[in-house]
Amino acid sequence: WYMSVLVLIMIVPVIAMAIALERYIARGLLVGAVKG
C-alpha cells in the first residue's frame, strides 16, 4: 500500500492547487465582468 500512499501524496497538492486556481480565476472573471 505504499504505492497508494505515494499517489495520494502526489495527487492531493495538485487538487488543492487546482481548486485554489479555479476560485482565483473565477473571482478575477467576476471582478473583470463587473468593472467592464
C-alpha positions in Angstrom: 0.0 0.0 0.0 3.0 2.2 -0.2 2.2 3.0 -3.8 -1.3 4.2 -3.0 0.1 6.5 -0.3 2.7 7.9 -2.7 0.0 8.5 -5.3 -2.2 10.3 -2.7 0.8 12.4 -1.6 1.3 13.5 -5.2 -2.4 14.0 -6.1 -3.7 15.9 -3.0 -1.5 19.0 -3.5 -2.4 19.1 -7.2 -6.1 19.0 -6.4 -5.7 21.7 -3.8 -3.8 23.9 -6.3 -6.5 23.3 -8.9 -9.3 24.3 -6.5 -7.4 27.4 -5.4 -6.6 28.5 -9.0 -10.3 27.8 -10.0 -11.5 30.1 -7.2 -8.9 32.8 -8.0 -9.7 32.7 -11.7 -13.5 32.7 -11.1 -13.1 35.7 -8.8 -11.0 37.5 -11.3 -13.5 36.9 -14.1 -16.4 38.1 -11.9 -14.5 41.3 -10.9 -13.5 41.9 -14.5 -17.1 41.4 -15.7 -18.4 43.8 -13.0 -15.8 46.5 -13.8 -16.1 46.1 -17.6 
